[in-house]
Amino acid sequence: MQIPASTVEDYISQIPEERKVVFKQLFDIINQNLPAGFENGLSSGMIGWNVPLEKYPAGYHCTPGSPLPFLALVSQKNFIALYHMGIYAKPELLDWFVEEFPKHSKRKLDMGKSCIRFKKMDEIPFELIAELSKKMTVDEWINIYESNFKK
């Protein structure tokens, strides 16, 4: 489900009512807990947090001239998805998240390589997402990105 929006506020305003409050709560939790230096905006039809070009002029190798993506939040047809590139690129962070998830949720973890899917709006582990958001700085993400992806 693509939401045509020109701003973050516009995107959030178009989310179906039954999940708008939860989505906004997730957005706020991420925004309040990410270390300083990430920039928020729309990217690829999602709300994203990126490393600004001013901080990392090389940008994203797949899309030259664009900021380095780190995290994204999107409302899909049947779920809310959180894309966290740090989980994909740092096995220790993935291991930590997988181990912690059952302590915060009765649900089975529904996850791809970097995508965490939330289908039940009343069972999102907000405290865990807040903790995850704090786990990686801009400089650490740049170092991991350069060592894993940039050749």
N, C-alpha and C positions, 0 to 999 in steps of 0.2 A: 504494500500500500504506500504509494508515493504521496507525500503531502507537499503541494506546491506552495512554497513560502519564500518571502524575501528577507525575513528577520526571524530571530529565535522566538520572539513574542508572537509573531504571526503563525509560526509553526505550532506552538503550544496551543494557541487559540483554536486551531483546527482539529485537534485531537478529539476523538469521540468522548462525550461527557462521562461515560462510565469509567474512563481511565485517566481523565485529564488531571484530577487532583493528585493521583499517585505519580503520574509522570512528572508533574511540577515538583512534587516532593523529592523524587529521584534527582531531577535537575538541580534543585537547590542543595541537596546533600553533596553531590559531586562538586558543584561550584564552590561550596563553602570549605571543602576538605582537600581539594587538589592543591599541591604546593604552588607557590607563586611562580609566575612566568608562563603558564599555559594561557592561550588566548581562546576565547569562546566565540563561536559563530556557526553559520550554516556551511556545510560541506557535503557534497555528494547526496543532497536530499536528506541529510541528517543534521542533528545538532552535534557539533564536534568541538573538541578541545585540542588545539594544535600548538606546536612550537612555532612562534612567529618568525617570519623571515629575518626580522631585525636581530633575533637571537641566533638563528641558524640559517644563514643566507643560502646554503646549498639546497635547502628545502627537500621535498619528497622526490626521490629518484624516479618514481613511476609517473609523476606529473611535474616536470621541471617548472620552477617558478612558483610553485604552491607550497604553503607551509607544511611542515612535517606533522602528519596526523598522530594522535596519541589515543584519544578516547572518543567514542561517539554514543549517542543515545537516540533511539528511533522507535517510533510507534508503528508496528506492523499490523497486519489484519487481525492476527490472533494472539499477539503478544507484544511486550515491550522488550527491546533488545539493547543490551549494553555491550559495546565493542571496546575491549581494553587491549591495546597492542602490547602492553607490558606483560600481560599474562601469556601472550603468544610467544614473546621473545625471551622471557626470563623463566626458565623451568622452576626455579625456587619459588617464585611468586605464584605460579600455577599450582605447585604442590601445596603451598600454604593455603590458597583459596579453596582447593578441593578438600583439604582436611578441615578447614573452618566451616565450610558451608553447612554440613549436617548439624552443627552446633547452633545454627541460626535459623534453620528451616526444616519443616517436616517433609518437604517435597524432595524428590530426587533432583539432583543438579542437572539442568538441561543446558548443555554447553557444547559449542564447537571449538575451533582453535582459538579464537579470540572473542567469540560471541556468547554472552550469557543471556538466555531467554527466560522471561518471566511471563507465565500464562495466567496465573492466579494473582490478581491485583492485591488481594488481602493477605498474601503470604510472601511479600518481597522482604528480604532481610536488609532493611535500611541501615542498621548499625554496621553490618558486614560491608556494605557498599561504601559507607563512610570510611571505614578502616582501609579498604582496598584503595580508595581514592588518595589516601595519604602516603601510600607505599613507594611512590617513585617520583623523584624530582625531574625537572626539565633536563638538567645536566646528565643525570643518570640515564634518562631515556635517549638522549643524543648519543651517549657513549655506547649503549646497547645497540641502538640502531646502526651506528657506524660499524660496530664489530660484527653484527649479524647480517645486515642487509646491503649495506653500501659497499660495492666492490669497485 
